[in-house]
Amino acid sequence: MDAKEYKRIDREIRRLNAEFGMASGRQAATAVTRVALILAAIAGVAMVLYMPTTPGVRAVGRVDGISFRQTDTGTRLLARVTVGTAEGLVQLPRGAMCLAGDRIDLVRRKTLLNVRYTTGLRGCTRPGRS
């Protein structure tokens, strides 16, 4: 085959790709880059909205109940807690010995959207125990 034959075959392949809606390599790379940039922007916005805006402040709550959540990595222990008038779920560390009615040490962090609580260092204590 000579150079003219290669050019003719290349033109025919490009024509068929265009006819069947198949993108060239450059168009596909551009599309992948655009999708990656959109996903990165969405992740960036989520990080800004959910990242703490203030340092953690110690808070104390009461455990109202214990529940379990099944995930791909195993079972997670959750405590339904009340802090003042607010209620919510807090993930407990493995091995935590919390029961309904226990006092729980929490860390309060403000984000742009809301306030988040995480388990503090001491975890749960029973009433009447320090």
N, C-alpha and C positions, 0 to 999 in steps of 0.2 A: 504494500500500500504506500502511496505517496502522500505528501502533505495536503494536497487538495482533497483526497479521500478522507483523511482524518478530520479536516475542517467540516466536510459535508456530514460526516457521522456525528460530530460534536454538535453541529447546528440542529440536526434531526433529533438528537437526544434532548437538547434544550427546548425545542418546539414541543416535543411530547411531554416533558415535565411541565411546561407552562399550560398545555392543554388539559392535563390531568390534575392541575393544582399543586404539583409538588414543588416545594421551594428549593432554590439553589442553596449551596452550602453557606454562602454569605447571608442570605435571608434567614436561614434557620439559626445561625449564630446570633444574628441581631435579635430575633424573637426570643431566644433563650436568655440573652443579656437583659432584655426588657423585663421579662418575667422575674429574673433574679433581682433586678432593681426594685420592682414592685413589692416582692416579698420582703426584701431588706427594709423598705420604707414602712411596711406594715409592722414588722418586728420592732423597728425603731420607735414608732408611735406607741406600741404596746409597752415597751420598756419605759418610755417617758411617763406614761399614765400610771403604771403600777410600781415604779421604783419609789422607795421611801424618800420623802423630801425633808424629813427631820430625823435627828438621831432617835434611837429607841428610848422610850420612857417606861419605867416599871409600872405595872398595873396589877391589880388583884381582882380575881373573879371567882365565881362559884360554878362548879361542875353540875349541870342539870341532868346529864345522861351521857352514856358512852355508846358509840356505834362503830361499825366496821365498814370499810370501803374496800372492795376487791379491785385491784389494779393488775396490770401486766407484770409488775415486779413483786407482787405479793399482797397481803392484806395490810391495810393501814388502820390504825386505831385513831378514832376521832372523838373529841369531847365536845358536847354541846354546852357552851358556857354562857354565863350572864355576867356582864361587866357594867355595873350601874343599871341603866335602862336598856343597854344594847345587848343583843343576843347574837351568837354566831357559832361556827364550828372552828375548832383548832385541832391541828394534827398533833398527836402525842408521839413522843419518841418511843422507840421499841423498849419494852421492859418497864414502861411507866405503870405504876400501880395506883390508878385513879378510880374512885367510885363516885356515884352521884352524891352530892352534898359536900364533897371535898372542896377545900380552898385551893385555887390554882394561881401560881405566879405566871404572869404574862408580860410580854414586851409589846408596847403599843407604838406603832409607826404610822405616820400620816403619809398618804400618797395624794396625787392630784385628784383622784376619784373618790377616795374614801379613807377610812382608818382600818389598818390591818393589825391583827393580834397574832403573836406566835408564842409558843410555850417558853417560859423563862427557865433559868438554870435550876431552880429548886423544884419545879414541877408541882405535884399535888401534896397537900398536907391534910390530915384529918382534923376536924374540929376538936379543940381541946389539946392538940399536939402542936408544938412549935415547929 
